[in-house]
Amino acid sequence: MKDIQELKDLNAKQLWHPMGHPGDLQANAPTIIDRAEGVRIIDLDGHETVDAVGGLWCANLGYSNNVVKQAISDQLFKLPYYSSFAGTSNAPAIEAAEAVVNFFKEDGMARVFFTSGGSDSVDTAMRMARQYHRLRGQPQRIKYLSLKKGYHGTHFGGASVNGNQRFRTAYEPLLPGCYHLPSPYTYRNPFNESDPAKLAQLVAQAMEDEIMFQDPSTIAAFIMEPIQGAGGVIVPDASFMKLARDICDKHGILMISDEVITGFGRTGDWSGARHWGVQPDMMTVAKGITSAYFPVGATLVNATIAEAFESDQSGEGSIYHGYTYSAHPVGMAAVNACVSETLRLDLKTNAAARGQQLHHGLLALQADFDIIGDVRGGHGLMAAIELVSDRTTKAPLDMGAIKRAHKATYEAGTMVRIGGSNLLMSPPLVLTEADVVKILENLRSGLSVL
Ligand SMILES: Cc1ncc(COP(=O)(O)O)c(C=O)c1O
């Protein structure tokens, strides 16, 4: 093993990181995470912090769940891999399909297709939506609607419905036929509307308007996150997803609930759609499905979609889509163990309670720091503080200052994540009351250096 300084120096010489500039990363060594225990991570210098990022909105069980680790290890020795392309299957996959479909039964889900992560799951849903309409004799339904500020991964399909310019411009032209609606983001929106319920109505009207403009019979699906995560923890009004559901129903448009972050308890309910009392037609999940101990994602569909594929006699229902690692036996063993641990530990209940505690603590911080322009969260363990240099103009705080606050928070003992001018938090769902107190104390120290 190379020594610490050698590793830091070597890091970006060959390694290109997602979401970073390769040149900047050569000049600025990253924090190198060495090990983890419970909800804490320890870097190569031995500095220990509460991981308020949960890896990347994903380590729901924290880092020390031995049930999941053992299941992965056992499966690795029994059958480290075999393909699930039509013709072969494996026992953990069959069991995982049952576990995941049962988990989302209340959301109306009936079948599952496994992938290697969230981006795969989104592209799978987008493709299956088109194929579904084709099976139903509507091959002209090829367009997609989504929300600005949404994040749906970085494959071409997901990036095309992505609602953040940062992830789009360098990779254009993206998929044609993708149209974006305003985000239900009360702090900043084109309607200058700060009332969440009124804003929900306005976005719904914009949705109707865009659908009529495009011609409803050309639209395959509308994709949304029940709570927009990477875009800055944007919590819509409780009415919003229902309004969107009704509009989709009226026009025969499929609703895809992108639950890559919100699935498996993060919102305080087992799914984000359930949190808002909505049943989508399709769901995309990843992250919490294995608590990130193994890369797995899944796309789920309801019984109507399942029926369209399964009853097809023409052959058009064949799924010519899939991944080498779809239903990977080790991943499936991780899913089985993780789903049962998630239920056993009732993660959603802790997420709801700790989420409230964190939200109230962040609101208290806002009272003390003018640079906190907006506090968002309160629905499970997803939180953001938006940093501004002036509360009246809402001008974003400069990135240098945000980085200084981030670094000082880390040095004080908590890892948070920068996303635009937000500090984002999505800690493991096994977080304790004392951990939340520590996160809040460390954020206070971090913000105090500005
Ligand atoms: C809502 C949502 N969809 C899709 C993705 C993409 O998932 P992955 O990074 O596993 O490809 C993410 C990742 O954060 C996400 O938050």
The ligand as a Tripos MOL2 file, in Angstrom:
@<TRIPOS>MOLECULE
LIG
   16    16     1     0     0
SMALL
NO_CHARGES

@<TRIPOS>ATOM
      1 C1        -33.5290   10.6730   -8.7810 C.3       1 LIG1
      2 C2        -32.3190   10.0450   -9.3990 C.ar      1 LIG1
      3 N1        -32.4480    9.3510  -10.5330 N.ar      1 LIG1
      4 C3        -31.4030    8.7490  -11.1180 C.ar      1 LIG1
      5 C4        -30.1490    8.8350  -10.5750 C.ar      1 LIG1
      6 C5        -28.9820    8.1670  -11.2390 C.3       1 LIG1
      7 O1        -28.5410    7.1020  -10.4810 O.3       1 LIG1
      8 P1        -27.0620    6.4830  -10.6870 P.3       1 LIG1
      9 O2        -26.1120    7.5490  -10.2580 O.co2     1 LIG1
     10 O3        -27.0870    5.2630   -9.8050 O.co2     1 LIG1
     11 O4        -26.9330    6.1230  -12.1230 O.co2     1 LIG1
     12 C6        -29.9620    9.5530   -9.3910 C.ar      1 LIG1
     13 C7        -28.6330    9.6640   -8.7670 C.2       1 LIG1
     14 O5        -28.4210   10.3470   -7.8190 O.2       1 LIG1
     15 C8        -31.0760   10.1860   -8.7980 C.ar      1 LIG1
     16 O6        -30.9360   10.9120   -7.6840 O.3       1 LIG1
@<TRIPOS>BOND
     1     1     2 1
     2     2     3 ar
     3     2    15 ar
     4     3     4 ar
     5     4     5 ar
     6     5     6 1
     7     5    12 ar
     8     6     7 1
     9     7     8 1
    10     8     9 2
    11     8    10 1
    12     8    11 1
    13    12    13 1
    14    12    15 ar
    15    13    14 2
    16    15    16 1
@<TRIPOS>SUBSTRUCTURE
     1 LIG1         1 GROUP 0 **** ****
